[in-house]
Amino acid sequence: MTAPKVDPALERWFAENDTRIHDELFEFLRIPSISARSEHNGDTRAAADWLHKKLAAIGFTVETLPTKGHPVVLGEWRKAPAGAPTVLVYGHYDVQPAEPLDLWTTPAFEPTIRDGKLFARGSVDDKGQLWVHVKALEAHLAVRGTLPCNIIVVAEGEEEIGSENLAPFIAEHANRLACDAVVISDSSMFAPGIPSILSSLRGLAYFEINVAGPSGDLHSGMYGGAVVNPGMALAHILSTFHDKRGRIAIKGFYDKVRPFPAAVRKAMRKLPFSDTRFKKEVGVKALGGESGQTTLEKLWTRPTCEVNGLLSGYTGEGAKTVLPGRAMAKVSCRLVPDQDPAVIERLFKAHVKRVTPPGVTVTVEHLHGGRPWRADLDGPVFDAAKRALRAAFGRDPVIVGEGGSIPVVGDFERILKAPVLLVGFGLPGENAHAPDEWISVDNFRRGMRAIATLWDEYKG
């Protein structure tokens, strides 16, 4: 593939403004915009206001528009030549809670660079990657006074709590948000030095199971063996979710699974992936999951059913001999095309009802969900991205999948009828939802250059 170089004038601007770019990102990262906690509502609004001012300062027309939750920052630049494409850039300014705070090497909201990594909550998810786009846009406007494409920036403040209000926002403003393509950077590269285009995302169906037995905790010596133990009942229920081959044993669960094309799976198997290295990275001695699938296929192309949390009985220091009156589990199912969260909810609840032992009462609540997504990688925006990534990273990108969920991807595609390009600059092991979250400083710099070149390469 013949690829252009990054425009020397843009390259020079990035180099000359590198310190200021990082200083501004540090300002953004210091705002604890934790959308999940009401005590941080003011901080979340402050992050929206900060971003609003920065977009306005580089020449965008900007509004901060209300939703039922946190607001959406909407920036627009519509002065490209006649016939130029319109691109919507999406990101989010909210972040995950930082706990446990004592596991951070440096404070979560005090950005610090160590060993070529920028550590801070939101550094990679997603303030740092959103800032890549803002600075790429500023570079064009500062150097040339114009952009090759019309650009719409949509930055929300609720991605980390499920983006409940974004789909209604997109639908309400669909005419204003009409575009030829959507570009999102909220994902990772396959490995250092290997730029990547994301081709698929798993969906989600998330449940809470509550098991109720006696009216309160009982003395395990006086009642144990005669009264059904809710903790044991819950353990039994959870044990029925998989068969001996690691396949999900919920009746009908796989009925709508659309197999990935053989060519895609073949390409996955050629990626430089090592089970040995993967086990070392996550700190385990053996891997599990569905038999007959490679690790990448398990992570990217197959559905899951996983326990995320358990609670029952006495969990404090020392011994307390009780038969618990209640037990609870959080369970998430990752979904692949064409599974529907609503259908999975029905199947999941029916399965739990079927396997619940007598003597306890079980309720299942579906907390939230999102549809899986798979891209059609043919089209001008994908071709442009391949050239731009080669210009910035010096090699062709690889096509990868993602085990996690970004529910808004499907919303954009469904409502706006536009292709979605997912091109991220994070890396594996970046601790996106954990202590010591980080982004590679080199990736951040190369990402700005790649996105700036994307606008030159995309011809609609």
Steps between C-alpha positions, in 0.01 A plus 500: 500500500640837400433748778563873531714660763359725768488853357832663606320821600267305729794301636683822580194643679464188715868512595498871581183473711575169672548648848181708483301203367606290797447783750143544379436126515625505860240771579227280350615193694506685832121545488345201687204466265368175649156462346395213725502710817265786569753675724708552184218650291665840528833357384335324208337828395836676544661253256225571246548876541879464468467304177243746367745788545789310339296411190378858469856629533617304193217630283204266550144610556414332830193433711465305823160335472305348789384141530314332785844437647835661424516739202636440150765736362425553130764670286461574129727621221319513164718709268658228285486529120180400322470124469732429792383224736364562847649296786367464854767450766375344823666482841413530867621730775380294797721247678477198726530529880863483611465256790688325649701817549781334695595292194596805295873569488420871464161667559238415238427860411858626509637407154853364506733374227717200586691277260329643193151455647255770609324380815163645605137401514360571153842507332400231252127466573418736347629852565843433354359346182239774466780754536681330211211607277469852636870568442496343152218737410683796653813415301314530171330824597819654639718405202252538212206689640265230372415129511462255208170370645205639687534382859245443776633423849266325744639454852273347762528470876329166562696234311628346823143454626353350184430803274131473586419845364721506191282296261199728566731799447622363166144428391378847604783673311533249214470762225763719661732203556460358148842395373688279257696320772546480876851477647559379857824458695409314820685173448846347486760396247585133480851552633770768522594623155207320332223748405157343489152545361229349718254283307269367771372557851322262730167606645384462859217371714564566870300337778463497878382177658353517851431183700282524812458222755420535872383834634848568639838341565475180703738311731665246270520239775135525597356527147767384257406183311127559537455850351601565139808724500458793255877515449510134398189545285668789320817295452290225342329747264832646389648154446236425235601782266770297320548144384823302532634642171460857622199568278210697645228254602206741488248356255482704177797720591689432174199496266568845348880494505628597153833331431795718406621444141774241462732763348462722807579213736799402287634857521454497878712186526784673315521783752809495724318373808648275769295306754809479718549875501127556553500275809798688638333837441185404689681298767350153448648155439227367271230636270138387481192562292337323210685200361602506135554876480825697505543761771437789260189327365374458857562868570368645175257263330329288766237587763562461873317466830712616793452562872603857581423506872374288789358588840365275774526442872784607727815626326678679784810397691488174687214250521128552538292185457192623319272361234442815287150620433597660168747457213568715197702474179575741217525321165591641160450339162714631215314466171602465136309570176203439472409445864236731646530605869122481541492141374795405719317651799201275436716190456712581807200550727335181375818303567541634854136421577544147366810417708407674828471242779188496721519682832621837370349784300704645212458829313702604195534865400639605162708806589606610152607375160632588158500344157810352341646661188702396198637734233496472124858609437450595136471869419694825466527584870658161577738528204598850615560375853733227377710756312501746789606239755783385273616862467513548877622156614704387201313173442165372384231466766353167604131424536403401854197427715413620848352299784342800670200712411448852368119510470490835321676357194189313398283802582697724265488245220133422547371857532735691269543222241872576481802267524693509827881497504648388831867586516653516848842579640494318833700185569432169676557524874419870518280456812211694350260428790763423763766678705799643310312555175740619230546590135822470303643847439638381166159364397337826602739694278471260207123493544475875447701471181295205377169679553628821341606297196163319496326826417735555205449144375123474535330610179149381576 
